[in-house]
Amino acid sequence: MIKKRGCCELCERENVATTIHHLLPKDEGGTFAETANLCIPCHKQIHALYTNKELASRLTTILHLKQDEKLRKFLKWIRKQPAETIPKTKTARHRKKRR
């Protein structure tokens, strides 16, 4: 669900369209758990890189997401992009094989 413009809690860019990300995925029991406001590119990148089971097992806080090796490279890049930037997101190879 797209929210209003604000600051992304993950990449910390300001004046971006944000969405609500469930830190513990809803299908893993996180319907009423903590959420974070993320920009669209960050939200898409998280779900392209990780399954909900992976997110639920080890990436349930903003700090854990920021420290993750795969996401750090993306965050370093996206922080330099204008607020309007919404890049195409590809699903990671290891995720494609699991489907």
C-alpha positions, -999 to +999 in steps of 0.1 A: +000+000+000+015+034-010+015+059+017+023+096+014+057+110+006+082+109+035+116+094+045+125+058+038+136+041+070+161+019+051+179+041+026+171+073+044+162+093+013+137+120+019+106+131+000+100+097-015+068+078-020+067+052+008+050+019+013+044-001+045+067-031+049+059-058+075+092-065+092+079-100+100+060-110+068+022-114+072+022-150+060+048-158+087+026-144+115+034-107+112+000-093+104+000-072+136+038-070+141+060-040+136+061-022+102+085+002+085+080+029+059+101+021+029+105+037-005+093+016-034+128+006-047+139-006-013+107-025-007+109-042-041+146-050-036+140-068-003+113-090-018+134-097-049+164-109-028+147-129-001+118-152+005+094-145+033+109-174+053+144-158+050+130-124+061+112-140+091+142-160+102+169-133+102+159-099+088+132-087+111+146-052+119+157-022+100+192-026+115+195-063+103+184-052+068+209-023+067+237-047+078+229-074+052+256-078+026+234-080-004+213-050+006+243-028+016+254-026-020+220-017-032+216+009-004+249+025-013+237+030-048+201+040-042+211+067-017+227+086-046+195+085-068+168+112-070+136+106-051+117+099-083+139+070-093+122+036-094+146+012-110+136-022-125+141-050-100+152-084-110+146-115-088+178-130-075+189-162-093+188-182-061+152-171-056+141-181-091+153-217-086+132-221-055+099-212-071 
